[in-house]
Amino acid sequence: MKVALAFRLILICYGHIHDYLFDVDFTDVDYHVVSDAGRLIADGRSPFDRVTYRYTPLLAWMMIPNVFFYDFGKIIFSLFDLIVGWLGYQMASDVATCQDKSYSRRCTIALALWLFFPVTAIVSTRGNADVVVCTAVIVSLYLLEKKKIIASALVYGCFAVQFKIYPIIYLPSIFLSLANLPHAPSRCSWGEYAAALMRNWKGYLYAIAAFLSCGFLTLVFYHMYGQSYLDESLLYHFKRVDIRHNFSPYHLLFYLSYGGDPLTLRIAGTLAFLPQLFIVVALGFRFHHDLPFCWFVSTIAFVAFNKVCTSQYFIWYLCFIPIVHRSLKITFAAAMNILVIWLIPQGLWLCAAYALEFQGYGVFIALLVFSFLMLSSYVYTLRRLIAYYAWEETCKYSKQD
């Protein structure tokens, strides 16, 4: 952990040098936005007075110390990185097979992959706050595995969903997991399955607690900051359209439609949501008995088919790596194969995006092709992960839970 923290502190220091020497800054532009929002709160004003601030006020409050020490936020995000890794390691080590030395070694390797993988380290040290919501998600998952339902729901509602809307995709699998259903509907009649869902009081309790906690904070912030809070922090994300820095195949459609008929964009956004909804619900029914793996593959699917996909979204699912290796029967060679197939389309896309945005080349078609390559790599990754899923082992420790 100390080495991982030192690694991140070095990256933070390097960021200042990089920002001075190169045209493309190391520091995330949103870091300046949230820092300005923190300064506004320190001055007694609304964080939404800062143009393009579209996050929960909680984040702006966290960034108040940036007024005095500008790297404070980057250091805090780096510490959240360590918390995610530590919690994931603890959860993976709790299963019965942790007595096996080879398994303990896998736990250590998975932890190191999260702590030292360049994508995860760079996202946080650039000043991106997505690791905060990842921490809230992992904490809520940890509490669920410890059978602390109300505490998990409060963390889920007050922090995970408040910071980002996407964790709402985990609610169906949470509800199903609390119903103590068999791993597949075929193991009981559909009537018994439906009856178990109807009397799932733990699931209803979780959903109600999460909804009330999130709703309460929403009302508090609405009272404090008015309609601008709803417009910028919540409603904006439902109508968001990114025509730059967007890995999604939808980006070209949005680019060509930008400034035109808004109805076209709304229809495209709605159609983009349908495959996400279907896949996430299907994965929830299939893997609800193993929430870490279920959330892992559900998040991959959500990001893959989302109408907006940027580099920081990757840590939404990478944060599960310290945990989900316990659910996989996979060799090192197979894991490297998946990693390479995941990385290559990203490299191609980034090269094309640089040629377009910084050198002015009209490479829209190449960018679209590489976007579809990325989508294909995600589909391949999902298929391989499900193929390597260790059904017998996960059944054992899910029964023990």
C-alpha positions in Angstrom: 0.0 0.0 0.0 2.8 2.4 0.8 4.4 1.7 -2.6 1.1 2.3 -4.3 0.6 5.6 -2.5 4.2 6.7 -3.3 3.5 5.8 -7.0 0.5 8.0 -7.0 2.3 10.9 -5.3 5.0 10.7 -8.0 2.4 10.9 -10.7 0.8 13.9 -9.0 4.2 15.7 -9.0 4.8 14.6 -12.6 1.5 16.1 -13.6 2.8 19.6 -12.9 5.8 19.1 -15.1 3.6 17.5 -17.9 1.1 20.4 -17.8 3.9 22.9 -18.2 5.7 21.1 -21.1 2.9 19.6 -23.2 -0.1 20.9 -25.1 -2.4 18.1 -23.7 -2.6 18.5 -20.0 -2.1 15.7 -17.5 -4.6 17.3 -15.1 -8.2 16.6 -15.9 -10.1 19.7 -17.0 -12.9 18.6 -14.6 -10.5 18.9 -11.7 -10.3 22.7 -12.3 -14.1 22.7 -12.4 -14.6 21.0 -9.1 -11.8 23.0 -7.5 -13.6 26.2 -8.6 -16.8 24.8 -7.2 -15.1 24.2 -3.9 -13.8 27.8 -3.9 -17.4 29.1 -4.5 -18.7 27.1 -1.5 -15.9 28.5 0.6 -17.1 32.0 -0.5 -20.7 31.1 0.5 -22.0 30.7 -3.0 -23.5 27.8 -5.0 -21.1 25.4 -6.7 -23.5 25.5 -9.7 -22.4 29.1 -10.3 -19.4 27.5 -11.9 -20.3 26.8 -15.5 -20.1 23.0 -16.4 -20.2 21.9 -12.7 -22.5 18.9 -13.0 -21.8 16.9 -9.9 -23.3 16.4 -6.5 -22.6 19.3 -4.1 -20.8 16.6 -1.9 -17.9 16.6 -4.3 -17.6 20.4 -4.2 -17.6 20.3 -0.4 -14.8 17.7 -0.5 -12.8 20.1 -2.7 -12.9 23.1 -0.3 -9.3 22.4 0.9 -8.1 22.8 -2.7 -8.4 26.6 -2.1 -5.4 26.3 0.2 -3.6 23.3 -1.3 -4.5 22.6 -5.0 -3.3 19.0 -5.0 -5.5 18.0 -2.0 -8.2 16.5 -4.2 -5.8 14.4 -6.1 -4.3 13.0 -2.9 -7.7 12.2 -1.5 -8.7 10.4 -4.7 -5.5 8.4 -4.5 -6.4 7.4 -1.0 -9.8 6.2 -2.2 -7.8 4.1 -4.7 -6.1 2.4 -1.8 -9.4 1.9 0.1 -11.0 0.2 -2.9 -8.0 -2.2 -3.2 -7.9 -2.9 0.5 -11.7 -3.7 0.7 -11.5 -5.8 -2.4 -8.6 -7.8 -1.0 -10.5 -8.3 2.3 -13.6 -9.6 0.5 -11.6 -12.0 -1.7 -9.7 -13.3 1.3 -12.8 -14.0 3.3 -13.9 -17.0 1.2 -13.1 -20.5 2.3 -10.4 -21.2 -0.2 -8.2 -18.4 1.2 -6.2 -21.1 3.1 -4.7 -22.1 -0.3 -1.4 -20.5 -0.9 -2.0 -20.3 -4.6 -5.2 -18.5 -4.0 -3.6 -16.1 -1.6 -1.0 -15.3 -4.3 -3.9 -14.6 -6.7 -5.4 -12.2 -4.2 -2.1 -10.3 -4.0 -1.7 -10.2 -7.8 -5.3 -8.9 -8.3 -4.7 -6.3 -5.6 -1.4 -5.2 -7.3 -3.2 -5.1 -10.7 -5.7 -2.5 -9.3 -3.1 -0.5 -7.4 -0.5 -0.3 -10.2 -2.5 -0.6 -13.4 -1.7 2.7 -15.2 -5.3 3.4 -16.1 -6.5 3.3 -12.5 -3.6 5.2 -11.1 -3.6 7.9 -13.8 -7.4 8.6 -13.6 -7.2 9.4 -9.9 -3.9 11.4 -10.0 -5.2 13.5 -12.9 -7.9 14.7 -10.5 -10.9 12.6 -11.7 -13.4 11.8 -8.9 -14.9 8.6 -10.3 -12.9 6.6 -7.8 -15.1 8.1 -5.0 -18.3 6.5 -6.4 -16.3 3.3 -6.9 -15.4 3.4 -3.2 -19.0 3.9 -2.3 -20.1 1.0 -4.5 -17.4 -1.3 -3.0 -18.3 -0.3 0.6 -22.0 -1.0 -0.1 -21.0 -4.4 -1.5 -18.8 -5.1 1.4 -21.6 -4.3 3.9 -24.0 -6.5 1.9 -21.7 -9.4 2.2 -21.5 -8.8 5.9 -25.3 -8.9 6.1 -25.6 -5.2 7.1 -28.5 -4.4 4.9 -29.5 -1.0 6.2 -25.9 0.3 6.4 -25.3 -0.9 2.8 -28.5 0.8 1.6 -27.6 4.1 3.2 -24.1 4.1 1.7 -25.6 3.1 -1.7 -28.3 5.8 -1.6 -26.4 8.7 0.1 -23.1 8.3 -1.7 -23.0 5.8 -4.6 -26.2 7.0 -6.4 -25.7 10.6 -5.3 -22.2 10.8 -6.9 -23.2 9.1 -10.1 -26.5 7.8 -11.4 -25.1 4.6 -12.9 -25.0 2.5 -9.7 -28.8 2.2 -10.0 -28.1 -0.7 -12.3 -27.1 -2.8 -9.3 -30.5 -2.5 -7.6 -32.1 -5.5 -9.5 -29.3 -7.9 -8.6 -29.3 -6.6 -5.0 -33.1 -7.3 -4.7 -32.7 -10.8 -6.2 -29.7 -11.7 -4.0 -31.7 -10.8 -0.9 -34.6 -13.0 -1.9 -32.4 -16.2 -1.4 -33.4 -17.5 -4.8 -31.8 -20.6 -6.4 -29.0 -19.8 -8.8 -31.4 -20.4 -11.8 -35.2 -20.3 -12.1 -35.1 -23.8 -13.6 -34.4 -25.2 -10.1 -37.9 -24.4 -8.9 -41.3 -23.6 -10.5 -42.0 -20.2 -11.8 -44.7 -19.9 -9.2 -42.3 -20.5 -6.4 -39.8 -18.1 -7.9 -42.4 -15.4 -8.1 -43.6 -16.1 -4.6 -40.1 -15.7 -3.3 -39.7 -12.4 -5.0 -43.1 -11.2 -3.6 -42.1 -12.0 0.0 -38.6 -10.6 -0.3 -38.9 -8.2 2.6 -35.2 -7.7 2.8 -35.1 -6.6 -0.8 -37.9 -4.2 -0.3 -36.3 -2.8 2.9 -33.0 -2.2 1.0 -34.8 -0.5 -1.9 -36.9 1.7 0.4 -33.9 2.7 2.6 -31.7 3.5 -0.5 -34.5 5.5 -2.1 -35.3 7.5 1.1 -31.7 8.3 1.8 -31.0 9.4 -1.7 -34.3 11.3 -1.9 -33.6 13.0 1.5 -30.2 14.3 0.3 -31.8 15.4 -3.0 -34.4 17.4 -1.2 -31.7 19.0 1.1 -29.6 20.0 -1.9 -32.7 21.3 -3.8 -33.5 23.5 -0.8 -30.0 24.8 -0.7 -29.3 25.3 -4.4 -32.7 25.3 -6.1 -33.5 24.3 -9.6 -29.9 24.6 -10.8 -29.0 21.6 -8.7 -31.7 19.5 -10.4 -30.8 20.7 -13.8 -27.0 20.4 -13.6 -26.5 17.5 -11.2 -29.4 15.2 -12.2 -31.4 16.1 -15.3 -28.3 17.0 -17.4 -27.0 13.4 -17.3 -30.2 12.0 -18.9 -29.9 14.3 -21.9 -26.1 14.4 -22.0 -24.6 14.2 -25.5 -20.8 14.1 -25.9 -19.4 14.7 -29.4 -15.8 14.6 -28.3 -13.7 12.2 -26.2 -16.4 9.6 -26.6 -15.5 6.0 -27.3 -19.1 5.1 -28.1 -20.2 4.2 -31.6 -23.0 6.7 -31.1 -20.6 9.6 -31.1 -20.7 10.2 -34.8 -24.5 10.2 -34.8 -24.4 12.8 -32.0 -21.8 14.8 -33.9 -23.7 14.9 -37.1 -27.0 15.7 -35.3 -25.5 18.3 -32.9 -27.3 21.6 -33.3 -30.1 20.0 -35.3 -33.4 18.5 -34.3 -33.3 17.7 -30.6 -35.9 15.0 -31.1 -33.4 12.9 -33.1 -30.9 13.0 -30.2 -33.6 12.1 -27.6 -34.7 9.1 -29.7 -31.1 8.0 -30.2 -30.5 8.3 -26.5 -33.6 6.2 -25.6 -32.7 3.5 -28.2 -29.2 3.4 -26.7 -30.6 2.7 -23.3 -32.7 -0.4 -24.3 -29.8 -2.9 -24.9 -28.3 -1.7 -21.6 -31.5 -2.3 -19.7 -32.0 -5.8 -21.2 -28.4 -7.0 -20.7 -28.1 -5.6 -17.1 -31.4 -7.2 -16.0 -30.5 -10.5 -17.7 -27.1 -10.6 -16.0 -28.8 -9.7 -12.7 -31.1 -12.8 -13.0 -28.2 -15.0 -14.0 -25.5 -14.0 -11.5 -27.4 -12.5 -8.5 -26.0 -15.2 -6.2 -22.5 -13.7 -6.8 -22.8 -9.9 -6.5 -19.2 -8.9 -7.1 -19.1 -10.8 -10.4 -22.6 -9.7 -11.3 -21.8 -6.1 -10.8 -18.5 -6.5 -12.7 -20.0 -7.9 -15.9 -23.1 -5.7 -15.6 -20.9 -2.6 -15.4 -18.8 -3.8 -18.4 -22.0 -4.2 -20.4 -23.4 -0.9 -19.3 -20.2 1.0 -20.2 -19.9 -0.9 -23.5 -23.4 0.0 -24.7 -23.6 3.4 -23.1 -24.1 6.4 -25.4 -21.2 8.1 -23.7 -18.0 6.3 -22.9 -14.8 7.9 -21.7 -11.6 6.6 -20.1 -12.6 7.3 -16.5 -15.6 5.0 -17.0 -13.2 2.1 -17.1 -12.5 2.2 -13.4 -16.3 1.7 -12.8 -15.6 -2.0 -13.5 -11.9 -2.3 -12.9 -12.5 -1.6 -9.2 -14.0 -5.1 -8.9 -10.8 -6.8 -10.1 -9.4 -7.4 -6.5 -12.6 -9.3 -5.8 -13.9 -11.1 -8.9 -10.8 -13.2 -9.5 -12.2 -15.5 -6.8 -15.1 -16.3 -9.2 -13.0 -17.1 -12.3 -11.1 -20.2 -13.4 -8.7 -18.5 -15.8 -5.1 -18.9 -16.6 -2.6 -16.1 -16.8 -2.3 -16.5 -20.6 -6.1 -16.3 -21.0 -6.2 -13.2 -18.8 -3.4 -11.5 -20.9 -5.3 -12.4 -24.1 -8.4 -10.6 -22.8 -6.3 -7.6 -21.7 -4.6 -7.2 -25.0 -7.9 -7.4 -26.9 -9.3 -4.8 -24.6 -6.3 -2.5 -25.0 -5.6 -2.5 -28.7 -8.9 -0.9 -29.9 -8.4 1.8 -27.3 -4.9 2.6 -28.6 -6.2 2.8 -32.2 -9.1 5.0 -31.2 -6.9 7.4 -29.2 -4.5 7.7 -32.2 -7.4 8.6 -34.5 -8.9 11.0 -31.9 -5.5 12.8 -31.6 -5.3 13.1 -35.4 -8.8 14.6 -35.5 -8.7 16.9 -32.6 -5.1 18.1 -32.5 -4.0 17.8 -36.2 -7.2 18.5 -37.9 -7.4 15.3 -40.1 -10.9 14.2 -41.2 -10.7 10.7 -39.8 -14.3 10.3 -38.7 -14.8 7.0 -40.5 -11.7 5.5 -38.9 -12.8 6.8 -35.5 -16.2 5.1 -36.1 -14.6 1.8 -37.1 -12.4 1.8 -34.0 -15.4 2.6 -31.8 -17.1 -0.5 -33.2 -13.8 -2.5 -32.6 -14.0 -1.3 -29.0 -17.6 -2.5 -28.7 -16.6 -5.8 -30.2 -13.8 -6.2 -27.7 -16.2 -5.6 -24.9 -18.5 -8.2 -26.2 -15.6 -10.6 -26.5 -14.5 -9.8 -23.0 -17.9 -10.5 -21.6 -18.2 -13.8 -23.3 -14.8 -14.9 -22.1 -15.4 -13.8 -18.5 -18.7 -15.7 -18.4 -17.0 -18.8 -20.0 -14.3 -18.7 -17.3 -16.9 -18.3 -14.5 -16.3 -20.9 -11.8 -19.8 -22.1 -11.0 -18.9 -24.8 -8.4 -16.6 -22.6 -6.3 -19.0 -19.7 -6.2 -21.9 -21.9 -5.3 -19.9 -23.1 -2.3 -19.1 -19.7 -0.8 -22.5 -18.2 -1.7 -24.1 -21.0 0.3 -21.7 -20.2 3.2 -22.7 -16.6 3.1 
